[in-house]
């Protein structure tokens, strides 16, 4: 099994935890770095208002910062309304497990990470020679 397949299995393993126990904490109290197209999708038609309120800010040439302190515009009843959209932001698809080369990073923002709910998957990554950070 490939690392991304293990990561996807791990992400799916916490879906009920996310909506019922942590109540999508990451989508209510964190931030996202997005492309211009991803901002348009996530803003749900209110991009100008989010920019006016400084919730969306341009960072670098192609990156934007979306502050989620008041919740993601796509979050309804602790569920993401664009979860099944193939254009959903990459960071949302990958959260809370990020793979780069032979390194696996678990987001410290994720309450499932804090509760060590990914322990069985960490073991699988280590067996495959990945470094966990």
N, C-alpha and C positions, 0 to 999 in steps of 0.2 A: 504494500500500500504506500502511496506517495504521501509526502508531508501535507500537501494541501487537502488531500482526502481525509487525513486524520484530523486536520484543523476543522474542516467542515463538519465532520462527525462530532467533534467536541463542541462546536458552536451550536449545533442542533440539540445537543444534550442539555443545554441550559435554557432552552426557549421558554418552558413553563416558569422556571425560576425568574427569568427576566421580566415577564409580564405580571406574574403573581406575587413574587416576593420582593424583588428589588424595584419593581415598578418602573423599569426602563431608566434607572438612575443615570446611565451614560447619556441618554437622550434628553435629560432634564438638567444636568449639572455640569456638562463638559463643554467641549468646543469641537468644531470640525474644520479641517483645512480642505477646501473644495476648489474645483475648477470653475470657470465661469458657467459652463453648461450645468454642472451639478448644483450651483447656487440657484439657477433658474428653476430646476426641478424641485429642490427642497423648499424654496421660498413660497411655493404654492400660489403664485400670482401676486405676492405682496413684497417683492424684492425692493422696490423703491422705499417703501415704508420701513423695511428692515435696515436699509442703508441709512435712511434719515435718522433712525434711532441708534445708529452705530452698532447694531447687532451683526451686520455684515460689513466687513472692512476689506479693502484690497490690501494684500500684503506685498507680494512680489509680482512679477510680470504676469503670471498665469494663475496665481493662487489667491484665494479669498479666505478670510477667517469668519466663521459663523459661531457666535457665542450662544450657547444653549442654556444659559442661566435661567431663562424663562421657559425652557422647553423647546424642542424642535418643532417647527411648523408642521411636520409630517407625523407627529405623535398624537394619536387619539386613543383615549382609554388605555394607555400604556402599550399600545400596539402601533407599529409603523404602517402608515397607509400606502407607502411606496415600496414595502419590503419585497414584493414580487416583481417590481419593475426592473427590467434588465439594465436600465440606465441609472439605477440607484448608485449613489456615490461609492467609490471603491473602498474608502475607509469604513463605511457602514457594512459593506459586504465582508470585510476582513476582520472587523472588530469582534472580540478582543484579542485575537491571535494574529500576529503579523510575522510573515516569513520573508526573510531576505538572505539569500545565499544559504549558508548552513546555520543561520541564527534564527531562533524563535523568540519573539518578544510578546509577553503577555501584558496587556494594559493594566497599570496599577489603579486606574479609575474603576475598573469592572469589579463589582461586588462578588461575582462568582470566582474571580481570580483571588480576591482577598479571602474568600472562604475555602480556597484550595479545591474547588470542584473540578478542576482540570487535572488533578493528580494522575489518573490513569493514562491520560494522553501525554503528559509530560514524560512519563516512563517510556512510552512508545517513541516519542521524538528522540529521547536520549539513546535508545537502542539503535536508532537510525543514524546516530553520529551528529545530531544537531546540538548546538549550544543554546542553552536557555538563558535569557537575560530579562 
